[in-house]
């Protein structure tokens, strides 16, 4: 495709004006927020016809976005990277939960053996 050629696709799903857009950090998801109180998450690979088929520009069932509903209009959507400290906290919690699960399994196994 040359720079003068452009692919277009109509994305429908909002029932009112769209006020904000944001691409995920890896470029795989487009989020749109609208006055209808919805955030729509579009998987871009699915919209481009990842299977190698030429896209006809028409919307089909595979193009349906994930819908997140809100009470009021959506004025901003954004993808962010969590701070390193938060990532470390999540890892710590997962490790603690893993140890707790292991302890529960050991207690259950020991209790089952005694019965």
HUJO-V88553 format. One record per residue. N is the residue number from 1. RES is the residue in one small letter. SS is DSSP state (H for helix, E for strand, L for the rest). PSI is psi in whole degrees, 0 to 359 (* if undefined). BURIAL is 1 if it has 24 or more other C-alpha atoms within 12 Angstrom, else 0. Layout:
# HUJO-V88553
N/RES/SS/PSI/BURIAL  N/RES/SS/PSI/BURIAL
This chain:
# HUJO-V88553
1/x/L/130/0  2/x/L/169/0  3/x/L/333/0  4/x/L/341/0  5/x/L/138/0  6/x/L/139/0  7/x/L/137/0  8/x/L/151/0  9/x/L/132/0  10/x/L/125/0  11/x/L/115/1  12/x/L/153/0  13/x/L/334/1  14/x/L/147/1  15/x/L/14/0  16/x/L/190/0  17/x/L/146/0  18/x/E/125/1  19/x/E/345/0  20/x/E/150/0  21/x/E/151/0  22/x/E/137/1  23/x/E/144/0  24/x/L/163/0  25/x/L/329/0  26/x/L/1/0  27/x/L/12/0  28/x/L/343/0  29/x/E/138/1  30/x/E/127/1  31/x/E/136/1  32/x/E/139/1  33/x/E/139/1  34/x/E/172/1  35/x/L/344/1  36/x/L/2/1  37/x/L/19/1  38/x/E/145/1  39/x/E/127/1  40/x/E/132/1  41/x/E/115/1  42/x/E/122/1  43/x/E/107/1  44/x/H/327/1  45/x/H/323/0  46/x/H/326/1  47/x/H/332/1  48/x/L/359/1  49/x/L/62/0  50/x/L/336/0  51/x/L/4/0  52/x/L/350/0  53/x/L/146/0  54/x/L/130/0  55/x/L/132/0  56/x/L/0/0  57/x/L/350/0  58/x/L/149/0  59/x/L/138/0  60/x/L/181/0  61/x/H/326/0  62/x/H/341/0  63/x/H/357/1  64/x/L/132/0  65/x/L/164/1  66/x/E/134/0  67/x/E/129/0  68/x/E/120/0  69/x/E/144/0  70/x/L/167/0  71/x/L/327/0  72/x/L/181/0  73/x/L/149/1  74/x/L/122/1  75/x/L/349/0  76/x/L/136/0  77/x/L/143/1  78/x/L/141/0  79/x/L/134/0  80/x/L/158/0  81/x/L/127/0  82/x/L/147/0  83/x/L/149/0  84/x/H/320/0  85/x/H/323/0  86/x/H/321/0  87/x/H/316/0  88/x/H/323/0  89/x/H/319/0  90/x/H/317/0  91/x/H/317/0  92/x/H/315/0  93/x/H/317/0  94/x/H/320/0  95/x/H/315/0  96/x/H/318/0  97/x/H/322/0  98/x/H/317/0  99/x/H/321/0  100/x/H/317/0  101/x/H/318/0  102/x/H/317/0  103/x/H/316/0  104/x/H/316/0  105/x/H/319/0  106/x/H/316/0  107/x/H/318/0  108/x/H/316/0  109/x/H/317/0  110/x/H/317/0  111/x/H/323/0  112/x/H/325/0  113/x/H/324/0  114/x/H/338/0  115/x/L/*/0
